[in-house]
């Protein structure tokens, strides 16, 4: 196995033992990028020179720590090459949100999550492709290029954090950060055979993360296993002075809790999510996952989320309303794209936005504007905020008696590129299982649980607020029981894909 | 596409675009009218949900107002901030003249 295909915790052990250097790992990652990136298209920008400088610095720090016998003070992320979604600001590296609007935007500061990873000694490989401003489920809404699923180049990697998932699946990064507003970390993780976590709302700072929907957005890791996910969450979670919405709740040692052997969990299966309309292959894999957890000692109970049928409507009304407000700052005045032939302030703003935004972003801004307009505010926006209370109530009630809720992450496996481009509503309906976690603020993780016709399927576990530790332990059980079948995409096929 | 079946009128679509500060040409306007109508038709299902007496959820895990000491901290580097400006003059963002331009624009 190549270094670029190993997990964070495996590489961390090798780095501590002095058996490999960060420079060697970084070389392995960039070799893979040279080999497959033309086919995969995971990145908007790679930061090769800076990455090798960071790797050299990490090697120096590791060497010193080994001499001093202080290796235990060093983060497992020291010297590990990671990728960041391109809506996470990185000082000196352009941050585009995969939009023409920000194509040349070079942030003068780091997002807190980027700074924390940097402080711990991680190597930043580059910035990954995404649906423009994180709006989409396929990464096809990028203004720059399509990203292909490393399991099948004819298929999408999911979205909106599709570039992050594709990079980790293809060995173009060891782990990555994405953002999840309605499933944008979990669904691409599911499509690419990876672990993806949306942490509890307010668990992770959003300072320097370009806002889409402020009551829903969270930053989350995409990794090769649950252990790596726990390492990355520990690194990025916690109170940030610069994000007033970040929680002061202490950050536990998630890896430590993974070592606990308690298996006395109660797991809820919502009847609404396992309905007859669900693809029978996916249903079977989720049933298998539930049985595997039962065999491992968990108690399975059927539960109900009676208002979940309204989740998509509520989600898209709230998310687009907030997006229309957040994206009002994109006006071509202080930064970003400015239309050339516009005369007058209003014309500059209108034309810059019209030329700078792609079709899906315009569609969502208009939908949100409609929901917030004085004539429709009560009927749509206020109604959605009330319905959100009912959905939150459903989830809270179930989590009073269950440690987590299990369901599929997505109703389908990765679909073909172009297949769903012309039907926005059909694409929105894909978020049927994921949005309730954002609406309720609960943490949710997607864990590989098998493959269907050679494509990965993920199971979603939704847990209690600020209890990612329990969620990781159940996810780890599931991974041990079912994850073995979903290892990595067929690499030979990836090499064969170079000629395409 | 039969226009009379769409739940949002062309005029309403144009009004939304104006509120959102987006300029749409004729074909974009027709497409937006079609897409928004289809999406709103789906969203209308929430009208059937009884929410009488239900409180609003503005954010899922509310935190109380956050206070901090009023201390001076370093700000962003002005040159780096202005480096992203589409147009600048010295240490200022350069924008079109507002009064004259508004008159010419409207």
Interface residues (C-beta under 8 A of the other chain):
Chain A: X104 X105 X106 X108 X109 X200 X201 X202 X214 X215 X241 X244 X245 X247 X248 X307 X309 X310 X312 X313 X314 X316 X317 X324 X328 X331 X332 X333 X334 X335 X336 X337 X338 X342 X343 X344 X345 X346 X347 X348 X349 X350 X351 X353 X354 X357 X362 X363 X365 X366 X367 X369 X370 X371 X373 X379 X380 X382 X383 X384 X385 X386 X387 X388 X389 X390 X392 X424 X425 X428 X439 X440 X441 X442 X465
Chain B: X8 X13 X16 X17 X19 X20 X21 X22 X23 X24 X32 X35 X36 X38 X39 X40 X42 X43 X45 X46 X47 X49 X51 X54 X55 X56 X57 X58 X59 X60 X61 X63 X66 X68 X76 X77 X80 X81 X83 X84 X85 X86 X87 X93 X95 X96 X98 X101 X102 X104 X105 X106
